[in-house]
C-alpha cells in the first residue's frame, strides 16, 4: 500500500493520508492547486458564504481529520 504523505498535482504539493483504507486529502491544498489562489482559506470561506447548501453540509463534505504536516 502507498505510504507517501504528499501528492503532486500540476506541480503543487497536496498533503494526504490513509484513513480507514481510503485516501484523505487536505482540502486547502486541493483548493490551492485547483484555483492558484494566494489565500485558499479565504477562497473556501467565500465559497461557503456564496453557496448556502455548501455551507450547510460542509461538516459532512470536509470532515476534520488530523494529518501530520512538515
N, C-alpha and C positions, 0 to 999 in steps of 0.2 A: 504494500500500500504506500502511496505517496506520503512523504513526510515533510516536504518543503513548507515553509510558512509564508512564502512570498510568491505571488503570481505576477506575471508581467503582461500588461495589455497596452499595446501601442506605446511601448517604452516606459510606461508608468508602473510603479510597483503597487500591488494590491495585497494587503495582508489577508491571510486566510488561515483557517484551522479545520480540523476534522472534529465533529461533534456528533455523537450517536450515528456513526458511519456515514455522515453526509458532510460535504464541504460547506463551510460558512465563510463569507467574505465580509470585510469591514466596509460598510456602506459608504462612508465618507471617502474612502479610497476609490470605490467604483464610480461614485458621482464625479470625483475629481478627474478620473481617467476619461469618462464619457463626455464631460462638459468643458474641460480645460478651465474650470472656474478657479480663480485665485482664492476664493473663500467657499469651499464646498459645504461647510457647515451652514453658512448663510444661504446658499443655494437650496439646501434641503429645507431650511426654515421657510423660505419663500414658497417652495413647492407646497408645503403643508398649509401655509396661510392661504394660498390661492385655491387649493382644492380641499373642500371640507370633507369629502369622502376619504381622501387620502389621510387627512389629519385624524379622522375618526378611527380608522383602522391601523394607524401607524404602529402601535404596540404589537399587533399581530404580524405585520409585514416586516418590521425591523426589530426582531426580538433581541434584546440585550444579551450579549454573551461575552465573557472575558476572553480577550485574545492578547497573548503576550506580544509586546511590541519592543522593537530595538531601542 
